[in-house]
Amino acid sequence: MESAEEEFRRRGVALWVIAAQKNTLLADPKGLLRKPRWFPILLDTDRRVTKAYGIYHLVGMDAFRIARPAAFVVAPDGRIAFAFVSSNQFERVAPEALLAAAQSSGARTS
């Protein structure tokens, strides 16, 4: 997402990241949550949001009590206009797909 910052800003599309983890050094040993970013990173420390959206991953070969990588585009009227939920911890949605979904949802993209 870092490489797409200019295009998101140009189109007026807001990006929020929700991380299903606690705000501790042990949960973030590389300091990725503390690195300055152009988008806010919100912490879902009790996993309520990830459970509500159906992306909580209790246990698997590549995960334990975390969220599956996912992306949602919320339209101006509040409906989910686009949803991506990965089947593993390594797959991510392309920024271009999010921008296209935002444009087709009626969000301001110019």
C-alpha positions as CSV (number, residue, x, y, z in Angstrom):
1,M,0.0,0.0,0.0
2,E,2.9,2.3,0.6
3,S,3.6,2.5,-3.2
4,A,0.0,3.5,-3.9
5,E,-0.1,6.5,-1.5
6,E,-0.1,9.1,-4.3
7,E,-2.9,7.5,-6.2
8,F,-5.1,7.0,-3.1
9,R,-4.6,10.7,-2.2
10,R,-5.1,11.9,-5.8
11,R,-8.5,10.1,-5.9
12,G,-9.5,11.2,-2.4
13,V,-9.8,7.6,-1.2
14,A,-9.2,7.1,2.5
15,L,-7.4,3.9,3.7
16,W,-7.6,2.6,7.3
17,V,-5.7,-0.5,8.5
18,I,-7.0,-2.6,11.3
19,A,-4.5,-4.9,13.0
20,A,-5.8,-7.8,15.2
21,Q,-3.1,-7.6,17.8
22,K,-2.1,-6.0,21.1
23,N,0.0,-2.8,21.3
24,T,3.0,-4.3,22.9
25,L,6.7,-4.8,21.9
26,L,6.2,-8.5,21.8
27,A,3.2,-8.2,19.4
28,D,5.2,-5.8,17.1
29,P,8.9,-6.8,17.5
30,K,9.9,-5.1,14.2
31,G,8.2,-1.8,15.2
32,L,5.9,-1.8,12.1
33,L,3.0,-0.3,14.1
34,R,5.2,2.6,15.2
35,K,6.6,3.5,11.8
36,P,5.0,6.7,10.4
37,R,2.5,6.0,7.7
38,W,0.1,8.0,5.5
39,F,-2.9,5.9,6.8
40,P,-4.0,5.2,10.3
41,I,-3.4,1.8,11.8
42,L,-6.2,0.9,14.3
43,L,-5.7,-2.0,16.8
44,D,-8.4,-4.6,17.4
45,T,-6.9,-5.8,20.6
46,D,-9.9,-8.0,21.6
47,R,-10.6,-9.2,18.1
48,R,-14.2,-7.9,18.1
49,V,-14.0,-6.2,14.7
50,T,-12.3,-9.1,13.0
51,K,-14.8,-11.5,14.4
52,A,-17.7,-9.3,13.3
53,Y,-16.4,-9.2,9.8
54,G,-15.8,-13.0,9.7
55,I,-12.0,-12.7,9.2
56,Y,-10.9,-14.0,12.6
57,H,-8.6,-17.0,12.2
58,L,-8.5,-19.1,15.4
59,V,-5.9,-21.6,14.3
60,G,-4.4,-23.0,11.1
61,M,-1.1,-24.0,9.5
62,D,-0.1,-20.4,9.1
63,A,-2.0,-18.6,11.8
64,F,-3.0,-18.6,15.5
65,R,-5.6,-16.1,16.8
66,I,-5.2,-13.4,14.2
67,A,-7.1,-12.0,11.3
68,R,-6.9,-13.2,7.8
69,P,-5.6,-10.6,5.4
70,A,-8.7,-8.8,4.2
71,A,-9.8,-5.6,2.5
72,F,-13.2,-3.9,2.4
73,V,-14.4,-0.9,0.4
74,V,-17.2,0.9,2.2
75,A,-19.4,3.0,-0.1
76,P,-20.5,6.5,0.9
77,D,-23.9,5.0,1.8
78,G,-22.3,2.6,4.3
79,R,-22.7,-0.6,2.4
80,I,-19.7,-3.0,1.8
81,A,-19.1,-2.4,-2.0
82,F,-16.1,-4.8,-2.2
83,A,-14.7,-7.5,0.0
84,F,-11.4,-9.5,-0.2
85,V,-10.6,-12.2,2.3
86,S,-7.4,-14.2,1.8
87,S,-7.3,-17.9,2.3
88,N,-3.8,-17.6,3.8
89,Q,-1.5,-15.1,5.6
90,F,0.5,-14.3,2.5
91,E,-2.0,-13.2,-0.1
92,R,-2.9,-9.5,-0.3
93,V,-5.3,-7.5,-2.5
94,A,-3.8,-5.3,-5.1
95,P,-4.1,-1.5,-4.5
96,E,-5.5,-1.2,-8.1
97,A,-8.4,-3.5,-7.1
98,L,-9.3,-1.3,-4.1
99,L,-9.1,1.9,-6.2
100,A,-11.4,0.4,-8.9
101,A,-13.9,-0.8,-6.3
102,A,-13.9,2.6,-4.7
103,Q,-14.6,4.2,-8.0
104,S,-17.4,1.9,-8.9
105,S,-18.9,2.3,-5.4
106,G,-19.6,5.9,-5.9
107,A,-16.8,7.2,-3.7
108,R,-15.1,10.4,-4.7
109,T,-12.2,9.3,-6.8
110,S,-11.0,12.3,-8.6
